[in-house]
Amino acid sequence: EMFPKATGRDALREKKAAQRSFAREREASPIEFDVQGAADLLGGGDSFEAAKMRESRRKDNWQKRKEIKQLEMEEKRVRFQA
């Protein structure tokens, strides 16, 4: 290199200038994404009943795991007290 490397405030200024130029280039570039329709953006195609079923399955599974954990803890407590 012919010039010494920038240090201190000069280095910060150069870094910020580079970030600004990168951001400008990014803003100027066209947005490239393909959208098939509003359903893709809004998450359509899913019925309310299906969502309710998923939620109830999730709650049932959580309840089962909770009961199993409680039984395991009760067994541990009984073994400890014996």
N, C-alpha and C positions, 0 to 999 in steps of 0.2 A: 504494500500500500504506500501511496505517496504521502498521504496525510495521516497524522496520528489519530488514534481512535478517540472519539468524544467521550468525555467523562462528566460526571456531575449533572448539572442542569442542562448542559448541552446534549448529553445523552438522553435525558428525559424528554427534551424538546424533539429530538429526532425520532424517538420511539413514538411519541404522541402523533407526530406528523405522519409516520408510517401507518399508524392505526387509522388516522383520519382518511388517508388515501385509500386504504383497503376498504373502509366502510363506504366511501363514495363509489368505488368500483362495484361493490356489492349492491348498493342501492340502484345503480344504473343498469345492472344486469336484469334481464327479463325474468319474471317468476316462472319457473318451470315445474308445474305439477298438473296431473291429469285428474280431473274430477268427473266421474261418470254421471253423478246427479246429486240432488239434495240429500238423498238417503245416505250416501257415503259420508257427507259432511255431518249430518245430524244423527247418524247412527240408526237410521230407520230399518224397517224390515223385521223388527222384533216386536212381538205382541206383548201386551201388558200381562196376559195370563201366563206366558212363558217366563216373564220376569218374576212374577209372584211365585211360580213353582220353583225357580232357582233359589229365591230367597227362603222359601219354606224348607227346601232341602238343606240349604246352608245352616239354617237354624236347627234343624233336626240333627245334623251331623255335629254341630257344636254342642247340643244338649247331650248327645251320646258320649262325646269325648269328656264332657264335664262329669257325667255320671261315672264313667270308668275311672277317672282321676279320683273322684270322691271315694269309690270303693277301694282303690289302691291305697289311698291315704288311711282309710279306716283299717285295712288289713295291717298296714305298717304300725298304726297306733296300738292295735290289739297285740301284735308281736312284741312291741316295745314294752307294753305294760305287763306281759306274761313273764 
